[in-house]
Amino acid sequence: MVRRVALNLGLVDRPGGRKIHKAPVPRVGGVALYFGGLIGALPFLTENTETIGILLAATFVMLIGLLDDLIDLQARVKLAGQIIGCLILLAAGVKIDFVTDFITGKGLVALGLLTWPLTLLWVIGLTNTVNLVDGVDGLAGGIVFIALSTLLAVRLVTPHMHGPDLIGNVLVLTASMMGALLAFLRFNIYPAVIFMGDSGAYFLGFMTAALSVAGATKGSILFPLVVPLIALGLPVLDVFFAILRRYSKKVPIFQADKEHLHHRLLQKGLSQRDTTRFLWMVSTCFGFVAILAADIPHRGIQIFSAIFLVIMILLCVTFFLRKTGANK
């Protein structure tokens, strides 16, 4: 439905510049992701302040992304919109209050006044990270799906680490987002007939960041920071190296280039389809590492994850060597 409306209204992403698609493609798929995820979740949610705050903030950030898709907003306007979305989260009580005491290795330290800036940095950082990795058909959606799967799996096997009041809604929203993504990827993998656009990338990044923080108790500070950070390790590292690369070249860190990891794989001769598959496999490896890093009391799950991590690494190496060797 969204695709048909976008085509009729001319809301398409035209080829040129850094873009690698060859024909105009509708670019407002974030609207479909938003409504799909919301319709899937609403019948099963219970009312509480934190959940309302997450939904309101995510809606606002999605609309900022949609405006950017329609009229190309300035970077500072988009950043201001993301900050407002974070403030809505904070006002609803969704925030990072404690960090692990890294000096003693035990216990937690209250952040106090640092709660707000750390939460802002976390949410805005992940929101823009997903947007920056959205460069190949199906790549960003698949990576976020894998990350959400990891977060859902860890939370399901560590019920003792989460607050009972909010965690049910967090699980429902996570699963609903995964369902919307799975349906969207049917139309977004190569050759894509619709793009998620900034509305989708901002919405997915913001929801992932918010859901990773929401529902955690004081005894599970490892979860809201370390586990999602590792699960999204591929785009996080890609953005980190992009910042270093642009800083060393003395160019603005927000200036776009064609040196992201997916661009380099395409330059190596991999097709768009193979590039997406390979990076999905690498993201799966990060997902298993995140599970191993979580405080899961079941030893069998840890052993299972370690075995599959080794298998996935071997598959990644074999796939890469086979594809690059075939192209040579």
C-alpha positions in Angstrom: 0.0 0.0 0.0 2.7 2.5 1.0 4.7 1.6 -2.2 1.7 2.3 -4.4 0.9 5.6 -2.7 4.6 6.7 -2.9 4.7 5.9 -6.7 1.5 7.9 -7.3 2.8 10.9 -5.3 6.3 10.7 -6.8 7.9 10.0 -3.4 10.8 8.2 -4.9 14.6 8.0 -4.5 16.2 8.8 -7.9 19.6 7.4 -8.8 22.8 9.5 -9.0 25.7 10.5 -6.9 26.6 7.9 -4.2 23.4 5.9 -4.9 23.9 2.5 -6.5 20.3 1.8 -7.6 19.6 2.3 -11.3 15.9 3.3 -11.3 13.6 5.4 -9.0 12.5 3.5 -5.9 9.8 4.6 -3.4 11.7 5.8 -0.2 9.0 6.0 2.5 9.0 2.4 3.6 9.5 3.6 7.2 5.8 4.4 7.2 5.0 0.7 6.5 7.4 -0.4 9.2 5.9 2.0 11.7 2.3 1.0 11.1 3.1 -2.7 10.8 5.0 -2.7 14.1 2.4 -0.7 15.9 -0.6 -2.7 14.7 1.1 -5.9 15.7 1.9 -4.7 19.2 -1.0 -2.6 20.3 -3.5 -5.4 21.1 -1.0 -7.0 23.5 0.4 -3.9 25.3 -0.5 -2.9 28.9 -0.7 0.8 29.7 2.2 2.4 31.6 4.1 5.6 31.4 7.3 4.2 30.0 5.6 2.4 27.1 3.6 5.5 26.2 6.8 7.5 26.2 8.5 5.0 23.9 5.7 5.1 21.4 5.3 8.9 21.4 9.1 9.4 21.1 9.4 6.9 18.3 6.5 8.4 16.4 8.0 11.8 16.6 11.4 10.6 15.4 9.8 8.7 12.6 8.0 11.8 11.5 11.2 13.8 11.5 12.7 11.1 9.2 9.6 11.2 7.0 10.0 15.0 6.7 13.6 14.5 5.7 12.5 12.0 3.0 10.0 14.5 1.7 11.8 17.9 1.9 15.5 17.1 2.8 15.9 18.7 6.2 19.1 20.3 7.4 21.3 18.1 9.6 20.9 20.4 12.6 17.1 20.2 12.3 17.2 16.4 12.2 19.5 16.3 15.3 17.2 18.7 17.1 14.2 16.4 16.4 16.1 13.4 17.7 17.0 15.3 20.8 13.4 16.1 21.4 12.5 12.4 21.0 15.1 11.5 23.6 13.7 14.1 26.0 10.3 12.5 25.6 11.9 9.2 26.6 13.7 10.7 29.6 10.5 12.4 30.8 8.7 9.0 30.6 11.4 7.5 32.8 13.3 5.4 30.1 16.9 6.2 30.9 20.3 4.7 32.0 20.6 5.4 35.7 23.5 3.2 36.6 26.8 1.8 35.2 29.0 -1.0 36.4 31.8 0.0 38.8 34.7 -0.7 36.5 37.3 0.1 39.2 36.2 -2.7 41.6 34.5 -4.8 39.0 31.5 -5.2 41.3 28.4 -3.3 42.1 26.9 -0.3 40.3 27.5 3.5 40.3 24.6 5.9 40.1 25.1 8.3 37.2 23.2 11.2 38.7 23.4 14.2 36.4 25.2 12.1 33.8 22.0 10.0 33.2 20.6 12.5 30.7 23.7 13.1 28.5 24.6 9.4 28.5 21.1 8.4 27.5 21.0 11.1 24.8 24.4 9.9 23.4 23.2 6.2 23.4 19.9 6.8 21.7 21.0 9.3 19.2 24.2 7.3 18.4 22.3 4.1 17.6 19.6 6.0 15.7 22.1 7.5 13.3 24.2 4.4 13.1 21.3 2.4 11.6 20.8 5.3 9.1 24.4 5.4 8.0 24.6 1.6 7.3 21.5 1.7 5.1 23.4 1.7 1.8 22.6 -1.7 0.2 19.2 -3.3 -0.4 18.1 -5.2 2.7 21.3 -4.5 4.7 20.0 -2.2 7.5 16.8 -4.1 7.9 18.5 -7.4 8.2 21.1 -6.2 10.7 18.4 -4.6 12.9 16.4 -7.9 12.7 19.4 -9.9 13.9 20.1 -7.4 16.7 16.5 -7.4 17.9 16.5 -11.3 17.7 19.6 -11.3 19.9 18.0 -8.8 22.4 14.8 -10.8 22.5 16.6 -14.1 23.0 18.8 -12.8 25.9 15.8 -11.2 27.7 13.8 -14.4 27.4 16.5 -16.5 29.0 17.3 -14.0 31.7 13.9 -13.0 33.2 15.6 -12.4 36.6 17.4 -9.4 35.1 14.5 -7.3 34.2 11.8 -5.3 35.9 8.4 -7.2 35.8 6.2 -4.1 35.1 7.7 -3.1 31.8 9.5 -6.1 30.4 6.3 -7.7 29.0 5.7 -4.6 26.8 9.3 -4.5 25.8 9.1 -8.2 24.6 5.9 -7.5 22.7 7.3 -4.4 21.0 10.6 -6.2 20.1 8.8 -9.2 18.6 6.4 -6.9 16.7 9.2 -4.9 15.3 10.8 -8.2 14.1 7.6 -9.2 12.4 7.3 -5.9 10.6 10.9 -6.1 9.5 10.6 -9.7 8.3 7.6 -8.6 6.1 9.4 -5.5 4.9 12.5 -7.4 3.9 10.4 -9.3 1.4 10.2 -6.1 -0.6 13.5 -4.5 0.4 16.1 -7.2 -0.4 17.8 -7.0 -3.8 16.3 -5.8 -6.1 14.4 -3.6 -3.7 11.0 -2.2 -4.8 10.9 0.1 -1.7 13.4 1.7 0.6 12.9 2.3 4.3 14.3 5.9 3.9 15.3 8.1 6.9 11.8 7.5 8.4 12.5 3.8 8.7 16.2 4.0 9.6 15.5 6.6 12.4 12.5 4.6 13.6 14.4 1.3 13.8 17.5 2.8 15.4 15.5 4.7 17.9 13.3 1.8 18.9 16.3 -0.5 19.2 18.0 1.9 21.5 14.9 2.6 23.6 14.0 -1.0 23.9 17.5 -2.0 25.0 17.3 0.5 27.9 13.6 0.0 28.9 12.7 -2.7 31.4 16.2 -3.3 32.7 16.7 -3.4 36.5 19.6 -2.1 38.5 21.2 -5.6 38.5 21.3 -5.9 34.7 23.2 -2.8 33.6 25.3 -5.1 31.3 22.2 -5.6 29.1 21.2 -2.0 28.2 24.7 -1.1 27.1 27.0 -4.0 26.3 24.7 -6.6 24.7 23.0 -4.3 22.1 26.3 -2.6 21.4 27.9 -5.9 20.5 24.7 -7.1 18.7 25.0 -4.0 16.5 28.8 -4.3 16.4 29.0 -4.3 12.6 27.4 -0.9 11.9 28.9 0.6 15.1 32.4 -0.4 14.0 31.7 0.8 10.4 30.6 4.3 11.7 33.6 4.4 14.1 36.1 3.8 11.4 34.2 6.3 9.1 34.7 9.0 11.8 38.4 8.2 12.1 38.8 8.1 8.3 37.2 11.5 7.8 39.0 13.0 10.7 42.4 11.9 9.4 41.5 13.4 6.0 40.4 16.6 7.7 36.9 16.5 6.2 33.6 17.0 8.2 32.8 13.7 9.9 29.2 14.0 8.6 30.3 14.3 5.0 29.2 11.2 3.1 31.7 9.0 1.2 31.8 5.7 -0.6 34.2 4.0 1.8 31.8 2.2 4.1 32.2 -1.5 4.5 29.4 -2.3 2.0 31.0 0.0 -0.6 34.4 -1.7 -0.2 32.8 -5.1 -0.7 31.1 -3.9 -3.8 34.4 -2.6 -5.0 35.9 -6.1 -4.4 33.4 -7.4 -7.0 30.7 -8.8 -4.7 27.2 -8.2 -6.0 24.6 -6.3 -3.9 22.9 -9.6 -3.0 26.2 -11.2 -1.9 27.3 -8.1 0.0 24.0 -8.1 2.0 24.2 -11.9 2.6 27.9 -11.6 3.8 27.2 -8.7 6.2 24.1 -10.5 7.6 26.3 -13.5 8.3 28.9 -11.2 10.1 26.1 -9.6 12.1 25.0 -13.0 13.2 28.5 -13.6 14.5 28.2 -10.4 16.5 24.8 -11.7 17.8 26.3 -14.9 19.2 29.2 -12.9 20.8 26.6 -10.7 22.5 24.8 -13.8 23.9 28.1 -15.0 25.2 28.8 -11.6 26.8 25.4 -11.6 28.6 25.0 -12.9 32.1 23.1 -16.0 31.1 22.9 -18.6 33.9 22.3 -21.6 31.6 25.6 -23.1 30.6 24.1 -25.1 27.8 23.0 -21.9 26.0 26.5 -20.5 26.3 28.1 -23.7 24.8 25.5 -23.8 22.1 26.2 -20.1 21.2 30.0 -20.7 21.2 29.6 -23.7 18.8 27.4 -21.8 16.4 29.7 -18.7 16.6 32.6 -20.9 15.4 30.5 -22.3 12.6 29.3 -18.9 11.5 32.9 -17.5 11.4 34.0 -20.4 9.2 31.0 -19.8 6.9 31.8 -16.1 6.7 35.5 -16.8 5.8 34.5 -19.5 3.2 31.8 -17.3 1.7 34.2 -14.3 1.3 37.1 -16.3 -0.1 34.8 -18.1 -2.6 33.1 -14.9 -3.8 36.3 -12.8 -4.1 38.1 -15.7 -5.7 35.4 -16.2 -8.2 35.4 -12.5 -9.2 39.2 -12.6 -9.7 
